Amino acid sequence: MSKGIGVRLHRYANIYLRTKSLLLSGMLKHEKRPLWYDVYEAFPPVKEPKYVPDPSPDNFGLNTFVDDVPKIFYHEDWVRAMLVKNRLEESDYFRKNRLLSMLEDETLVASFSQKFVAQYRAFEQTFKSLSKEELFQKTHDFFLQEVPELNQTDDDS
């Protein structure tokens, strides 16, 4: 297949180049050019558009692609994961204090997990020799003393 003027496939040339070649050959009159042509001429893109074919389907009919998004793991993610693992978030206290109003800026209250992470970080600064697990246990014990309702669940009542 030749890369002539009449080829409509965008993998051979972008629409600007095809329109330009139609204008140069006289197949398209200058007065009949598209509205965007003059804008494209005056302000060409920084990066030239390039045809990138879609990946072909695999045996299951699914397109394969490479996920190049980096995995982000924050320092506090471990603490939040341990909260869920230890089922602290299932307590009545957490259930009652989990809903926040985002409309009232003055009265915005931190969630239980935010308070827990903040206390964990405070203990981290104070007790630098403790391991992550020991710091978590210390924070857990602190919250059990501060908020006795953490020990209660629906099953206990």
Phi, psi and omega in degrees: 000129182278159179265049183282186185294321186279359182288126183260357183285126183287351178284341179272324178198151179284172187295329178296312180295323178294318179294319180298317180291327175294322178292317181294325181280346181089001178292332179237124180290148181299326180288338183262009182295154180294156181298324184286345186298314181294324178295317180296322178296316183287323183232076180292153181293152179295316179247125182295130178299138183228139178286125175239112183293148175292147177295145180285150181294149176274194182298335182264002180084010180259143176282134178264137178213161180263124178274102184262018177279124181290145177281125182254124179233110180277159181301321183282349180298324179296318181297315180296321179296321178292326176301314180292318182297321180276004175059028176292331183285353178269359181290159178299322181301313181294317181299322181285332186253014185276330183280129181239146174265119180269359180276331183260100184293324184293325186256023181292119184254141179289146178287168181300316182294326177294318178297319181297315180295319179298317179292322177301315179295322178297316177295326179298321178289324183283312184251081185285340183275349182280151177281173179300316182295319179293321177296319179297316180296321179296318178294319178300313179297321178300315181288330176294325177287319183288319185233090182297339181294347180297331180284345185265136172234178179299330181291329183286333185273000000 
